[in-house]
Amino acid sequence: MSVLPRIIPCLDIRDGRVVKGVQFEGLRDAGDPVELARRYEREGADELVFLDIAATVEGRSASLEMLRRIGAELSIPFAVGGGIESLETVRAFLRAGCDKVSLNSAAVRSPALLDAISGTFGSQSLVVAIDVRRSGAGAFDVYLDGGRSPSGRGAVEWACEAQRRGAGELLVTSMDRDGTREGFDIELTAAIRTAVDIPVIASGGAGSVDDFAALFAAGAADAALGASVFHYGSIAIPHLKKELRERGIMVRPWQPTL
């Protein structure tokens, strides 16, 4: 487990641009991925996540050219997801400069792929992303294909299997909260974090410093991911880290860089 909570901007990419919507719909442009990556590193992001949100549906993987551009610019760790369905693709992504790969739909459809990736490259290189929609009180269902397809699996059950198969980390996105800025689904992330022994990243719903503080104060996640709240300037990462530390949540301090 990480000693200090992490702040992680997420860059959803489509057609080479960063985009963001609400509940996986209504996408709008948020900028160039390399420029945003540079900005977030300067501002003190602990890590970055890049997700090519159309790759799986379009039957391809994320762009290696884009990954090389990003890898040449960053010194902080970053993960990449989108259309990863083989060891060869994972190898190419890692060689292109990313530190971790993120699997979502392919992991559910071919769970043995997780065993192969963790066995070949190590659990530290493997993030399993889980897109979740509520289906009732305390019931959380896993969705695939960018939130388009129900999988028939429960989120907690799948999280436990992903850990058994070698996932080093889980990225849990609440589809109900995604882009709404109504706060993280703490019940969801806490249920998964209680069930597993690997770090959990909470995603979906970040809208204020209070939302991040509530998540970490509840011990419901090891890291918090935000997108539009960072992309459009609602919260600056240096300000967020300062406020969290003043509230007794010891995130890594921001150190200005030139």
Secondary structure by P-SEA (a helix, b strand, c coil): cccbbbbbbbbbbcccbbbbbcccccccccccaaaaaaaaaaacccbbbbbccccccccccccaaaaaaaaaccccbbbbbcccccaaaaaaaaaacccccccccccccccaaaaaaaaacccccbbbbbbbbbccccbbbbbcccccccccccaaaaaaaaaaacccccccccccccccccccaaaaaaaaaaacccbbbbbcccccaaaaaaaaaaccccccccccccccccccaaaaaaaaaaacccccbbbbcc
